[in-house]
Amino acid sequence: MKVRAIVTGSTGMVGEGVLHECLLHPDVEHVLVINRKPCGVTHPKLKEIIHTNFFDLSPIREYLVNYNACFFCVGVSSVGMKEAEYHRLTHELTMHVAQTLAGQNQGMVFTYVSGANTNSKGKSMWAKVKGKTEDDLMKLPFKKAYMFRPGYMQPTKGLKNTLKAYNYIKWMYPALRALFPKFVCTLKEVGIAMIHTVTLSYDKQILEVPDIVKLASSK
């Protein structure tokens, strides 16, 4: 199966890494990125749409058809944010995009980047909001919806949107992976695992780090 994917968040660390793997992978034939600002990448497989309002996709709706995958990598930090605003930028935004795509692409696989310890019944605000987003995405009429819960992701060398904090700890990656294999993977593995959700499928809809690593290495 050839993958035709929509990638969001490609101006951030995770989205940039996922896009990088899509452009390298032989099973991906076309990628559409939707960004608020240019991602700065050019490639024969790649088409970019600049669109600032993800709550209103009607101006670009006609371009969002004939895709069999969406790798949703948009995300905001909850630090310093009230629950209502975090809910709006996390749950409401994600659901609006997902509902639009589900209505226009039969057979689409939707993959959402959530986070470790996500839980709709948890105590922390961000975990509850992300958890509700996961729950509601899995109710939509996609072919399959996968929730990725990565922990620490070793950045891909050479990419430009790596979070600054990673520059101080990425040298520790070999030790972190050995000591905490259930919480540590690479951004490359995340991207390849997403592609494999379309080409290979997976028996779980919620993927923790060991699942991501397993799916990335599957043939």
C-alpha positions as CSV (number, residue, x, y, z in Angstrom):
1,M,0.0,0.0,0.0
2,K,1.3,3.4,-0.9
3,V,0.8,6.2,1.6
4,R,-0.7,9.6,0.9
5,A,-0.4,11.5,4.1
6,I,-1.4,14.8,5.6
7,V,1.1,15.9,8.3
8,T,0.3,18.7,10.7
9,G,2.8,20.4,13.0
10,S,5.8,20.1,10.7
11,T,7.3,23.3,12.0
12,G,7.6,21.6,15.5
13,M,10.1,19.0,16.6
14,V,7.8,15.9,16.3
15,G,6.1,17.0,13.1
16,E,9.4,17.8,11.4
17,G,10.8,14.4,12.3
18,V,7.7,12.6,11.1
19,L,7.8,14.6,7.8
20,H,11.5,13.8,7.4
21,E,10.7,10.0,7.6
22,C,7.8,10.3,5.2
23,L,10.0,12.0,2.6
24,L,12.6,9.3,2.9
25,H,10.3,6.3,3.0
26,P,9.7,4.4,-0.3
27,D,6.1,3.5,0.7
28,V,5.1,7.2,1.0
29,E,4.2,8.6,-2.4
30,H,2.8,12.1,-1.4
31,V,2.7,14.3,1.6
32,L,0.6,17.4,2.3
33,V,1.7,19.6,5.2
34,I,-0.7,22.2,6.6
35,N,1.2,25.0,8.5
36,R,0.7,28.4,9.9
37,K,4.1,29.3,8.5
38,P,6.4,27.8,5.9
39,C,8.3,24.7,7.0
40,G,11.2,25.5,4.8
41,V,11.3,22.0,3.2
42,T,11.1,21.3,-0.5
43,H,10.8,17.8,-2.0
44,P,9.1,16.3,-5.1
45,K,6.7,14.4,-2.8
46,L,5.7,17.4,-0.8
47,K,2.9,19.9,-1.1
48,E,2.5,22.7,1.5
49,I,-0.6,24.8,2.4
50,I,-0.2,27.8,4.6
51,H,-3.4,28.2,6.6
52,T,-3.6,30.1,9.9
53,N,-7.0,29.1,11.3
54,F,-7.3,25.4,12.1
55,F,-10.7,26.0,13.5
56,D,-12.0,26.8,10.0
57,L,-10.8,24.6,7.2
58,S,-13.4,25.5,4.7
59,P,-11.1,27.7,2.6
60,I,-8.8,24.6,2.0
61,R,-11.4,21.8,2.3
62,E,-11.2,20.9,-1.4
63,Y,-7.5,20.1,-1.1
64,L,-8.0,17.6,1.8
65,V,-9.3,14.7,-0.2
66,N,-7.8,11.4,-1.5
67,Y,-5.5,10.9,1.5
68,N,-5.3,7.6,3.4
69,A,-3.4,8.9,6.4
70,C,-3.1,11.8,8.7
71,F,-0.2,12.2,11.1
72,F,-1.4,14.8,13.6
73,C,1.6,16.3,15.4
74,V,0.2,19.7,16.4
75,G,0.5,20.3,20.1
76,V,0.9,23.0,22.7
77,S,2.4,23.0,26.2
78,S,0.0,23.2,29.1
79,V,2.5,25.2,31.2
80,G,1.0,28.4,32.4
81,M,-2.3,27.8,30.5
82,K,-5.8,27.7,31.9
83,E,-7.7,24.5,31.4
84,A,-10.3,26.2,29.1
85,E,-7.7,27.5,26.7
86,Y,-5.7,24.2,26.7
87,H,-8.9,22.3,26.0
88,R,-9.6,24.6,23.1
89,L,-6.2,24.3,21.6
90,T,-5.8,20.6,22.2
91,H,-9.2,18.9,22.1
92,E,-11.4,21.3,20.1
93,L,-8.8,22.0,17.5
94,T,-7.8,18.4,17.0
95,M,-11.4,17.2,16.8
96,H,-12.3,19.9,14.2
97,V,-9.5,18.8,11.9
98,A,-10.2,15.1,12.5
99,Q,-14.0,15.4,11.9
100,T,-13.3,17.3,8.6
101,L,-10.9,14.7,7.4
102,A,-13.0,11.7,8.5
103,G,-15.9,13.1,6.4
104,Q,-13.8,13.5,3.3
105,N,-11.5,10.5,3.2
106,Q,-13.0,7.1,3.5
107,G,-10.4,4.6,4.7
108,M,-8.2,7.1,6.4
109,V,-5.8,6.1,9.2
110,F,-5.5,8.9,11.8
111,T,-2.5,8.9,14.1
112,Y,-2.5,11.4,17.0
113,V,0.6,12.3,19.1
114,S,-0.6,12.2,22.7
115,G,1.9,11.7,25.5
116,A,3.1,9.3,28.2
117,N,0.7,9.1,31.2
118,T,-2.3,10.4,29.3
119,N,-5.5,9.5,31.1
120,S,-9.0,11.0,30.7
121,K,-9.7,10.1,34.3
122,G,-6.3,11.2,35.6
123,K,-5.6,14.0,38.1
124,S,-3.5,16.3,36.0
125,M,-5.2,18.8,33.7
126,W,-3.2,18.1,30.6
127,A,-3.6,14.3,30.9
128,K,-7.4,14.6,31.2
129,V,-7.7,16.8,28.2
130,K,-5.4,14.6,26.1
131,G,-7.2,11.5,27.3
132,K,-10.6,12.9,26.3
133,T,-9.1,13.8,22.9
134,E,-7.9,10.2,22.5
135,D,-11.3,8.8,23.5
136,D,-13.2,11.1,21.1
137,L,-10.9,10.4,18.2
138,M,-11.4,6.7,18.5
139,K,-15.1,7.2,18.1
140,L,-14.8,8.9,14.7
141,P,-15.4,6.9,11.4
142,F,-11.7,6.4,10.5
143,K,-10.5,3.1,9.1
144,K,-8.3,3.1,12.3
145,A,-7.3,5.8,14.8
146,Y,-4.0,5.3,16.7
147,M,-2.9,7.2,19.8
148,F,0.9,7.5,20.1
149,R,2.1,8.1,23.7
150,P,5.9,8.7,23.3
151,G,8.0,9.6,26.3
152,Y,11.6,10.9,25.6
153,M,12.2,11.0,21.8
154,Q,15.9,11.2,20.7
155,P,16.0,13.9,18.1
156,T,16.9,13.2,14.5
157,K,20.3,14.7,13.7
158,G,20.3,17.6,11.3
159,L,16.8,18.8,11.8
160,K,16.2,22.4,12.9
161,N,13.2,22.4,15.2
162,T,14.7,20.3,18.0
163,L,13.6,21.7,21.4
164,K,16.5,23.5,23.1
165,A,16.2,21.3,26.2
166,Y,17.1,18.2,24.2
167,N,20.4,19.7,23.3
168,Y,21.5,19.4,27.0
169,I,20.4,15.7,27.5
170,K,20.5,14.0,24.1
171,W,24.1,12.9,24.8
172,M,22.6,10.7,27.5
173,Y,20.4,8.8,25.1
174,P,22.3,5.4,25.2
175,A,22.1,5.3,29.0
176,L,18.5,6.5,29.1
177,R,17.4,3.8,26.6
178,A,19.2,1.1,28.5
179,L,17.8,2.2,31.8
180,F,14.3,3.2,30.8
181,P,13.3,1.2,27.7
182,K,9.6,1.7,28.3
183,F,9.9,5.5,28.1
184,V,12.6,6.2,25.6
185,C,12.6,5.9,21.8
186,T,13.8,7.9,18.8
187,L,12.0,10.4,16.7
188,K,12.9,8.2,13.7
189,E,11.1,5.3,15.3
190,V,8.0,7.5,15.9
191,G,7.9,8.5,12.2
192,I,8.4,5.0,10.8
193,A,5.9,3.5,13.2
194,M,3.3,6.1,12.0
195,I,3.9,5.0,8.4
196,H,3.6,1.4,9.4
197,T,0.1,2.1,11.0
198,V,-1.0,2.5,7.4
199,T,1.1,-0.2,5.6
200,L,1.1,-2.9,8.3
201,S,-1.6,-1.9,10.9
202,Y,-1.3,-2.8,14.6
203,D,-3.4,-4.7,17.0
204,K,-3.6,-1.9,19.6
205,Q,-5.1,1.6,19.1
206,I,-3.1,3.1,22.1
207,L,0.6,2.7,21.5
208,E,3.0,3.2,24.4
209,V,6.8,3.4,23.8
210,P,7.4,-0.4,23.5
211,D,4.6,-0.6,20.9
212,I,6.0,2.3,18.9
213,V,9.5,0.6,18.9
214,K,8.0,-2.8,17.9
215,L,5.9,-1.3,15.1
216,A,8.8,0.7,13.8
217,S,10.9,-2.4,13.5
218,S,8.2,-4.5,11.9
219,K,8.5,-5.6,8.3
